[in-house]
Amino acid sequence: MLVLLLLSLALPDPARLTFTKSFPGSSPDYYRIVLSEEGKAVYTVAPDDDRPAAFQVSADFTRRIFELASQLGYFHGSPLETKKKLANMGKKTVLYESGAERGEQTYNYSELPEAQELTSLFEKLSATQQHLIALERQMRYDKLALMKQLLLIDSAVTRKDLAEPQLLVPVLEKIVTNKTFLGIAQQRAKIVLAKIPVTH
């Protein structure tokens, strides 16, 4: 037991990526996603959010995020920010941490394909979490609004606007099996479930 304890203490913490977006006037106007190389993620919607959402993302998603960070030199070196003058699209900050290594950059918009994909994936993951937050709130406080939210999710899944939509599955299954919800909402939840792919 002592050997195992010593080995666990000697193991380095897993590398992690943090994506933060601040965009006053948008919804949400701030969020932060911290993702470890083990696929553990934490989502917060305020710098001092005392109710962070912790969840697990797929190995495929995690692998792609860290591949993109690697291709971008873990945010060392050349700036991600474009030299073009563009409208404010929200301040994004990407941070890579692994042991003593740390790389960080802030940008409004990047022309680099890898940075664009990285940004898109995190933004789509935030969209999934926002839908999840709305669903859980409406299930508890406003069941009549569920149908509208389910239609929005259906459209987003169809357009592939969400990353890791399988995170919605447990909540959608609750709607399908709980008879206190309207039948049309249960049917729409079934339709959405059928569209969500299985990931690994």
C-alpha positions in Angstrom: 0.0 0.0 0.0 2.8 2.4 0.9 4.5 1.7 -2.5 1.2 2.4 -4.3 0.8 5.6 -2.4 4.3 6.8 -3.1 3.8 6.0 -6.8 0.5 8.0 -6.9 2.2 10.9 -5.3 5.0 10.8 -7.8 2.7 10.8 -10.8 2.3 14.3 -12.4 -1.0 15.9 -12.6 -2.7 15.4 -16.0 -2.2 18.2 -18.5 -5.2 20.5 -18.9 -6.5 23.1 -21.2 -8.6 26.1 -20.2 -10.8 28.1 -22.6 -12.3 31.3 -21.3 -14.7 33.6 -23.3 -15.8 37.0 -22.2 -18.4 38.8 -24.4 -20.6 41.3 -22.6 -24.0 41.5 -24.1 -24.0 37.8 -25.3 -25.6 34.9 -23.5 -23.8 33.8 -21.5 -21.5 36.8 -21.4 -18.8 34.8 -19.7 -17.9 31.1 -19.4 -14.8 29.0 -18.7 -14.2 25.4 -19.6 -11.3 23.4 -18.0 -10.5 20.1 -19.7 -7.9 17.6 -18.5 -6.2 15.1 -20.8 -8.3 12.4 -19.0 -11.4 14.0 -20.4 -12.6 15.5 -17.1 -14.2 18.9 -17.7 -15.5 21.7 -15.5 -17.9 24.4 -16.8 -18.4 27.7 -15.1 -20.5 30.8 -16.1 -18.8 33.4 -13.8 -15.3 34.0 -12.5 -16.6 33.3 -9.0 -19.2 30.6 -10.0 -19.8 28.5 -6.9 -21.8 25.9 -8.7 -19.5 24.6 -11.4 -20.7 21.8 -13.6 -18.3 18.8 -13.7 -18.7 16.2 -16.5 -16.8 13.7 -18.6 -16.3 14.2 -22.4 -15.4 11.5 -24.9 -11.9 10.3 -25.6 -12.3 11.4 -29.3 -13.2 15.0 -28.3 -10.4 15.2 -25.7 -7.9 13.8 -28.2 -8.8 16.3 -30.8 -8.7 19.3 -28.5 -5.2 18.3 -27.3 -4.0 17.6 -30.9 -5.0 21.1 -31.9 -3.3 22.6 -28.9 -0.1 20.7 -29.9 -0.4 21.9 -33.4 -0.6 25.5 -32.1 2.6 24.9 -30.1 0.7 24.9 -26.8 0.1 28.6 -27.3 3.8 29.6 -27.2 5.3 31.6 -30.0 3.4 33.4 -32.8 0.2 35.2 -31.7 -3.1 33.6 -32.5 -4.7 37.0 -33.1 -5.2 38.2 -36.7 -3.6 41.4 -37.8 -6.9 42.5 -39.4 -9.1 45.0 -37.7 -12.4 43.2 -37.0 -15.4 43.8 -34.8 -15.4 42.5 -31.3 -16.3 38.8 -31.3 -15.5 38.2 -27.6 -12.2 37.9 -25.8 -11.0 34.3 -25.8 -8.2 33.1 -23.7 -6.6 29.7 -24.1 -4.3 28.3 -21.5 -2.2 25.0 -21.5 -0.7 23.7 -18.3 1.3 20.5 -17.9 3.7 20.3 -14.9 5.9 23.4 -15.1 4.9 24.1 -18.7 2.5 26.9 -19.3 1.3 28.5 -22.5 -1.4 31.2 -22.8 -2.8 33.5 -25.4 -5.7 35.9 -25.7 -7.4 36.8 -29.0 -10.5 38.2 -30.5 -10.3 36.3 -33.8 -7.7 34.0 -35.3 -7.2 33.1 -39.0 -5.3 29.9 -38.1 -7.5 26.9 -39.0 -6.3 25.0 -35.9 -7.3 27.9 -33.6 -10.6 28.3 -35.4 -11.4 24.6 -34.9 -10.3 24.7 -31.3 -12.5 27.8 -30.6 -15.4 26.2 -32.4 -15.2 23.0 -30.4 -15.2 24.8 -27.1 -18.0 27.1 -28.2 -20.1 24.1 -29.2 -19.3 22.4 -25.9 -20.5 25.5 -24.1 -23.7 25.5 -26.2 -24.4 21.9 -25.1 -23.9 22.9 -21.5 -26.3 25.9 -21.9 -29.0 23.7 -23.3 -28.5 21.3 -20.4 -28.8 24.1 -17.9 -32.0 25.3 -19.5 -33.5 21.8 -19.7 -32.9 21.1 -16.1 -34.2 24.5 -15.0 -37.4 24.1 -17.1 -38.0 20.5 -15.9 -38.1 21.8 -12.4 -39.7 25.2 -12.7 -41.4 25.6 -16.1 -42.5 22.4 -17.7 -44.6 24.3 -20.3 -41.4 25.8 -21.8 -39.8 22.4 -22.3 -41.2 21.9 -25.8 -39.6 25.1 -27.1 -36.2 24.2 -25.6 -36.4 20.7 -27.1 -37.1 22.1 -30.5 -34.1 24.4 -30.2 -32.0 21.3 -29.2 -33.4 19.3 -32.0 -32.4 22.0 -34.5 -28.9 22.4 -33.0 -28.3 18.6 -33.1 -29.5 18.5 -36.7 -27.1 21.3 -37.7 -24.3 19.8 -35.7 -24.0 22.9 -33.6 -23.3 21.0 -30.4 -20.2 19.3 -29.2 -20.7 16.2 -27.1 -24.5 16.1 -27.4 -24.5 12.8 -25.6 -24.2 14.8 -22.4 -27.9 15.6 -22.9 -28.9 11.9 -23.1 -29.6 11.3 -19.3 -31.9 14.4 -19.1 -33.7 13.6 -22.3 -34.3 10.0 -21.1 -35.8 11.4 -17.9 -38.2 13.5 -19.9 -39.2 10.4 -22.0 -39.9 8.3 -19.0 -41.5 10.9 -16.7 -45.3 11.0 -17.3 -45.6 14.4 -15.6 -44.2 16.0 -18.8 -46.5 16.7 -21.8 -46.7 13.9 -24.4 -45.5 16.1 -27.2 -42.4 17.0 -25.2 -41.7 13.3 -24.5 -42.1 12.5 -28.2 -39.7 15.3 -29.2 -37.2 14.1 -26.6 -37.4 10.7 -28.3 -36.7 12.3 -31.7 -33.7 14.1 -30.4 -32.3 11.0 -28.7 -32.5 9.1 -32.0 -30.3 11.8 -33.6 -27.5 11.8 -31.0 -24.6 9.6 -32.1 -22.8 7.3 -29.8 -19.3 8.5 -29.1 -16.2 6.8 -27.7 
